Amino acid sequence: MTSCHKTVLCTWEIGAELGHISRLSAIAKALEAAGYRVVVALKDLSRAYHFFAGTRVQLLQAPVWLPRITMQRPVACLPDALLLMGYLEPEPLACLVQAWQSLATLVRADLIIFDYSPTAMLALRELRIPKILVGTGFAEPIPGLPTADWRFNPLADGLILRQESRVLGVVNQMLEQHGYSPLSCFTEIFSCDRVLITNFRELDLYPNRLNARYCIAPGRVTYPQIKFRSNGRPRIVVYLKPSYPYLPWLLQALANCRAHIFVVSPMGPVAQLRNFASSRFEFTTEVVNLPEMLSRADLFVSHGGAGSALESLVAGVPVLVLPIQGEQLLTGMRIQSLGVGHLMERPTSEQDLEIAINQMLENLEFHRQSIVRLLANYSKPYAACHEEVVKACFELIN
């Protein structure tokens, strides 16, 4: 399969997790191996080196919204998020749209892949080239239908539709001022030729998609393996962010439990972790081959990032979700409802966390059987996003 030197532009605009850059890295490497010229426009270039080192991928800074805007209430939906990212007024939005259009003109792409890049999709929607949308399902609504309510306890208060209408008004005002045809509804922004969801349908906020491809196989990983001792104890892999508000309690609870612990915390608090280091408490602050580590784990403790949770469940490993933000909370709710893990939103003490960890260890078999039932809904070999992207590119532009 060859590309005849076609160019693919990959974009990432919103979000703060490594999952976006990791997914695009796997996609870019697969496209490059298939003979495509690949250009990647990233929101955050500061962590790109290790993901793209050794490739010929061209990296660009994505147009992003820098002013920090806050709401007096928690963000409840995708339109809320966009109002904080440049959609409050038509003039600033027009600048972002123009920047994306200029970037696309510079790249001269034959196909575009969007990863949480709604403004790029808005800016390039009339560009007559194929488009692919990739994501976990959280920020990829179904065109023509309302967006999902992100609230823990959704209310029939009309808030989501009002916010959609507000964003649609700003978008259409901007479009009409610059001679473009208006949108009929907010989610029309997300129209594209292919939709690839790197998640289980059961964890998708929009499970009624008709033509999406669910890609649950882990992405291509090139990081070295980590030796993971256990000494006969259950093995817990912990993916930890230093911003977790209950970090001291969690570290002490992990140190107290009966398992062998390996904490993965990229750019994490070395001094704090070192205080707990022992023959059964290991850690690293580097990016690791997480799927390989999970293949040897009994339990995964994470904040509920969709990518790492997916990797854990595909490996047959239950997940204890300790969320930091809304998307992780929603993922944790669905994981708990499926019986494949447990959600602890706000522990009140170190003991709460220790009890939750030990209960998970005691109920591993129940959770494993639930994972087996979940995986039975998917045929092997499981689809991998980077492989599906290459197939889609070949179908759409060759």
Secondary structure, DSSP 8 states (H G I E B T S, - for coil): ---TT-EEEEEE-S--SHHHHHHHHHHHHHHHHTT-EEEEEES--TT-HHHHTTS--EEEE-----S----SS---SHHHHHHTTT-SSHHHHHHHHHHHHHHHHHHT-SEEEEES-HHHHHHTTTS-S-EEEEE-SSS---TTS-----SSS--SSSHHHHHHHHHHHHHHHHHHHTT----SSGGGGG--SEEEESS-GGG-S-TT-SS-EE--B-----S-------TTS-EEEEE--TT-TTHHHHHHHHHHSSSEEEEE-TT--HHHHHTT-BTTEEEESS---HHHHHTT-SEEEES--HHHHHHHHHTT--EEE--SSHHHHHHHHHHHHHTSEEE-S--SSHHHHHHHHHHHHHTHHHHHHHHHHHHTTS-SS--BHHHHHHHHHHHHH-
